[in-house]
């Protein structure tokens, strides 16, 4: 089970790296469109749209990474132990 967890973690890390690189490249492309628009409203809007899409994609990829980690920890991680005081056990009092 440890090998499967490590493999999934590695694949998710590689995928996040690829999505991040593509997102940064797309953001740079949008910035290029915006900066070379020379005042053309349509070109400026295309550049802004490309930058916002790239930013949304990177944020979505990070949220997906967080969900995968949460699920992996819930499935494979150690169980949560809740410390409930036993009412039959006397508690020390000061005085």
SEKOLPA-437246 format. One record per atom (N, C-alpha, C, O): residue in one letter; x, y, z. Coordinates in steps of 0.1 Angstrom, whole numbers, plus 5000, padded with zeros to 4 digits. Layout:
<rs>
aXYZ
...
</rs>
This chain:
<rs>
x500849885000
x500050005000
x500950135000
x500550234994
x502050125007
x502950235007
x503550274993
x503650384990
x503750164985
x504250194971
x503150264963
x503450354955
x501950214964
x500850274957
x500650424961
x500450504952
x500750444974
x500550584979
x501750674973
x501450784969
x502950624973
x504050694968
x503950724953
x504250834948
x503450624946
x503250634931
x502250744928
x502450824919
x501150734935
x500050834933
x500550974936
x500351074929
x501250984947
x501851114951
x502751164941
x502751284938
x503651084935
x504551124925
x503851164912
x504251264906
x502851094908
x502051124896
x501351264898
x501351344889
x500751284909
x500051404912
x501151524912
x500851634907
x502251504918
x503351604918
x503751634903
x503951754900
x503951534895
x504351554881
x503251634874
x503551724866
x502051584876
x500951654869
x500751804873
x500551884865
x500951824886
x500851964891
x502052054885
x501852164882
x503251994883
x504352064877
x504052094863
x504352204858
x503452004855
x503152024841
x502052134840
x502152224832
x501052124848
x499952224848
x500452354852
x500052454845
x501352364861
x501952494865
x502752554854
x502752674851
x503552474847
x504352524836
x503552564824
x503752674818
x502452494821
x501552534810
x500852664814
x500652754806
x500452674827
x499752794832
x500652914831
x500153024827
x501852904835
x502753014834
x503053054820
x503053174816
x503152954811
x503352984797
x502153054791
x502353144783
x500953004794
x499753074789
x499653214795
x499153304788
x499953234808
x499953364813
x500953464806
x500553574803
x502053414803
x503053494796
x502553524782
x502753634777
x501853434775
x501253454762
x500253564763
x500153654755
x499353554773
x498353664775
x498953794778
x498453894773
x500053794786
x500653924789
x501353984776
x501254104774
x501853894768
x502453934755
x501353994746
x501554104740
x500153934745
x499053984737
x498654124743
x498354214735
x498554134756
x498054254762
x499054374759
x498754484756
x500354344760
x501454444759
x501654484745
x502054594742
x501354394735
x501554434721
x500254474714
x500254474702
x499254494722
x497954534716
x497954674709
x497154694700
x498854754714
x498954894708
x497554964709
x497255044700
x496854944720
x495655014722
x494354954715
x493255004717
x494554844708
x493454774702
x492554704713
x493054614719
x491354744715
x490554694726
x490354544725
x490354474735
x490154494713
x489954344711
x491154264715
x491054164722
x492354314711
x493554244715
x493854254730
x494354154736
x493554364736
x493754384750
x492854284758
x493254224768
x491654274753
x490654184759
x491054044758
x490953964768
x491654004747
x492153864745
x493253834755
x493353734760
x494153934756
x495253924765
x494853904780
x495253824787
x493853994784
x493353984798
x492653854800
x492753794810
x491853804790
x491153684791
x492153564792
x491953474800
x493153564785
x494153454785
x494853454799
x495153354805
x495153574804
x495853574817
x494953534828
x495353454837
x493653574828
x492753524838
x492453374837
x492253314847
x492353324825
x492153184823
x493353104829
x493152994835
x494553154826
x495753084831
x495753084846
x496052984853
x495453204852
x495453214867
x494353114873
x494653054883
x493153114867
x492153024872
x492552884871
x492252804879
x493252844860
x493652704858
x494652664868
x494652554874
x495652754872
x496652724882
x495952704895
x496352614903
x495052794899
x494352794911
x493552664912
x493552594923
x492852624902
x492052504901
x492952384903
x492552284910
x494152384897
x495052274899
x495552264913
x495652154918
x495752374920
x496252364934
x495052314943
x495352244952
x493852354940
x492752304947
x492552154945
x492352084955
x492752114933
x492651964930
x493751894938
x493551784943
x494951954938
x496051884946
x495651874961
x495951774967
x495051984966
x494651974980
x493651874982
x493651804993
x492651854973
x491651754975
x492251614974
x491851524982
x493151594965
x493851464964
x494551434976
x494551314981
x495351524982
x496051504994
x495151475006
x495451395014
x493951545006
x493051525017
x492451385016
x492351315026
x492151345004
x491551205003
x492651105006
x492351005012
x493851125001
x494951025004
x495151015019
x495350905024
x495151125026
x495351125040
x494251055047
x494450985057
x492951075042
x491851015048
x491850865046
x491450785055
x492250815034
x492250675031
x493450605037
x493250495043
x494650665036
x495850595040
x496350635053
x497050565060
x496050765057
x496650825069
x496250755082
x495350665082
x496850795093
x496550735105
x495250775110
x494850895107
x494550695117
x493250735122
x493350845133
x494350855140
x492350935133
x492251045143
x491850985156
x490750925157
x492651015166
x492250965180
x491751085188
x492351185189
x490551065193
x489951175201
x490051135215
x489751035220
x490651235223
x490951215237
x489651255245
x489451375247
x488851155249
x487651185257
x487951155271
x488351035274
x487751245280
x488051215294
x487051115300
x485851125296
x487451025308
x486650925314
x486050975326
x486751015336
x484650985327
x484051045339
x484250965352
x484151015363
x484550835350
x484850745362
x486150775368
x486350735380
x487050835361
x488450855366
x488450995373
x488051095368
x488850995386
x488851115393
x489951215388
x491051165384
x489651335387
x490651435382
x491351495394
x490651525404
x492651525393
x493351585404
x492851725406
x492651805397
x492651765419
x492251895422
x493351965430
x494051895438
x493452095429
x494452165436
x493852215449
x492652265448
x494552215460
x493952275472
x494252205484
x493752255495
</rs>
